Amino acid sequence: MSAYWDNAATVCAMREADHRCLVTTGNLSHFQEDVNRWTGQVGGQFGLAQEQFQLVLMSGYYPHTGGFGMKEIRKETGILSFTELKLKESLHLQLDSGRLDEWLAAEERHAALFDEVANPLLKRLNWMDRLQKTDRPWIRRLMLHRRRNR
């Protein structure tokens, strides 16, 4: 889900999802709000329990970004960990301002950073096998197009 967890499309997507990930950062206000407001309030109203989510922690290689690690967040929230995405650049300012999409679109290298992060996650979720079995040809075409452009 995105930062807009109270959006109707996000709620509908989470209800229909086979696998639910709560993506957050080690910033105290980020993960507390994501867990308390989303899984505790909004998700609960729509039949989604905190136990149905797994934690994806976006962290950076920069020590000045501070924050909490996966172990501390799991202890604080009780959500099971799925993976930690160690990004080469700090995204905290883009996430705080709600401008991640603009940052990704500004330069190809920004979007390319996520390929390195997303590929192991896609493998862990068996995404390519699922795409081959899907009855949605548009998804297969989209993924084929993305591979050709990289």
N, C-alpha and C positions, 0 to 999 in steps of 0.2 A: 504494500500500500504506500501511498505517497504521504506527503506532509498534510494533505487535505483529507484526513481520516473521517471527517464529518460530512463528506461529500456523498451524495446518493450513489454515484457510480462506484465509489470505493466500497461502500457497504454492500452493494449488490455483488460486486466481484468477489469480495471476501466470503459471502454466503455461498457462492457457487464454486469456490476454489477447492481443488483437491489437496492443496498444500498451502498453509498460511504462514507467512513470515512477517514478523514485526521488525522492520528495518529502522535502526536508530543509531545514534552516536553515543560516545562515552560522556558527553556533556550532561551534567546532572539534570538540567531543566529539560533537555531533549528526551532522555529515556524515561524520566518520571512522568512527563506529560503524555508521551506516547503510550506508556503502559497504563497509567491511571485513567487518562481521559478516553483513550481508544478502547482497550480491552476491558477496563473497569466500568466505563459508562456507556459509550456509544455501542461498542460491540455487544455488550450484555443485553442491551435493549432489543437487539436483532438476533438473539439466539447464538451468539458467538462467545464461547468461554475462553478465558485466558489460557487454559490448558491446551487449546487447539492451535496455539501459535508457537513458532520457534523463533528464536532471536537471531537476527543478522546484525552484527555490529560493524558499522563503518568507522574505521579508525585510520589515522595517518601515521606516517613515519616521523612526523615532526614532534619533538618533545614539548614544544611550546603550546601545542593544542590542548594539553592537559586532559583531564577527564578520567573516567573510570574504565577499567578493563572488563572483559567478559565475565570473569569470576565474580567480581564485585556486583555487576549488574544482575547476574543470575541470582546471587544471594539476596539482593534487594527486591527483585521483582518476582522471583520464583518461576520465570519463564525458562524453558529448556533452550540451550544454545544450539544453533545450527551451524553457523560459520562466522568468521571474522574476516571482513574485507579490508585489507591494508592498502590504502590508496597512497599513491606517491605525492599527491598534492592535497593540501588542506581544503576541504569543501565546506567548512563550517560557516563561512560568511555567505556562501551561496545558499546553503540550507536555511540559515536564519532569515535571509531576506526573501526566500521563496523564489529564487532566480536560478535554480539548478538547470532548468531547461535552456535558459538564455546562455549560461556558461557553457553548456554542452554544445550548443549550436554555434557559438562564437568561433571555435577552432576545432578542426578535425582531431587534433591531438588530445583535446579534452575528452571527446567521446571515445577515442581509442583507449584511454586509460581504463574505461569500464570493460572493454573486451577482455583484458588481462584478468580482471576481477570476475567478470560474468562467466567466462568459459568454465572454470572449475565448478562454479555453482550449477551451471547447466548440466555438466557431466554428473554431478552428485544427484541431481533431480531426474536423471535419465531423460533429459529433454529431447535429444535427437531421436531416440527410440520412440518416444511419444509422438514426435512430429511425423515420423514415417508411418505411424499407425492412424493418424488423425484423418477425419473425413472432411477437414477444412483445407482445401488446396491453396487458399490464399495465404495461409500461414507458411506452408512449404515454400511458396514462391517468394515470400518476403525474406525468409531466412536464406534462401539461395541467392537472392539479390544482394543481401548484406555481405555474404561471403565473397561474392565476386567484386564488390566495391572495396574490399580491404586489401 
